[in-house]
């Protein structure tokens, strides 16, 4: 039987810390804005992989493209997301 107390330190829970929740919410909002602004095929491949959990081969079949094209779209999507999120953090 799973018992949370066996897996986590005892003590005050910081999960509901309002400042952490606010920061996480803002970071999620920024990430979604970056994803939303991606070119259509890049965004589609990214969402199929990260949200729907499709494999590269499944994405290729769904989108009617080759696996190498899927790799290219996903690499570009991750690079764009990381760079823009880092740039946003530097602007703060």
N, C-alpha and C positions, 0 to 999 in steps of 0.2 A: 504494500500500500504506500502511495506517495504521501509524504508528510513534509510540507513546506519548511518546517522548522529544522529538518535534517539537511536542507540545502542552502539556507540563507542565514546570515548572521542575525543574531537577536539584537534588538534595539529599535530605536525610533525609525519609522519608515519614512524615507525621503521621497517616495514616489509621488506624493501629492503636493510636494513643495510648489507653491504657486509660481515662483520665479522659474523653476525648471520646466513647469508645464507651459508657461508663456514662451520661453525660449524654444522649446521643442515645437510648439505650434507655429511659431514664426519661421523656424527652419523648414518645417514641412511645407508651409505656404510658399516659401521661396523655391523649394525643390519642385513643387507642382507647377509653378510659374515657368521655370526653366523647361520642364518636360513639355508643357503646353505650347511653348514657343518653338520647339524643335520642328524641323521639316517633317512633313507628313509620314514618309516611309520610315524615317529614323525613329520617330515617336511610336509608330505602329509596331515596329520590331521590338523596341524597348519594352513597351507595355505587354506585348505578347509573351515576352520572356520573363520580365520581373513581376508582373501582376498575374498573368494567366499561367505561368510556369511551363510554357511550351519549350521544347528542346529546339536547338538550331534547325534540325531537320524538319520538325513540325512547323516552325515559323517559315522556313523556305517553301514548304508545300502550301501553307496558308496564303502566303504573299505572292506565290508564283515566281520566286526568284531562287538563285542558287545558295547553297550553304555559305559559300565565300562572301556573297553579298550580305547575308545575314550577319556574318562576323564583322564585316566592315561597318554596317549600320550600328551594331551594338557597341563596337569599339568607339565609334564617333560619338554615340549617345553618352557613354560613360565619361569620356574625355570632356565633352561639353558640360555635363552636369557637374563634374568635379571642379573644373576651371571656373565656372560661373558661381558655384557655391563658395569657393575659396575667395573669389574676387568680392563677393558680397560681404564676406566676413571681414575682409581687409577694409572695406568702406565704412564699417561700423565704428 
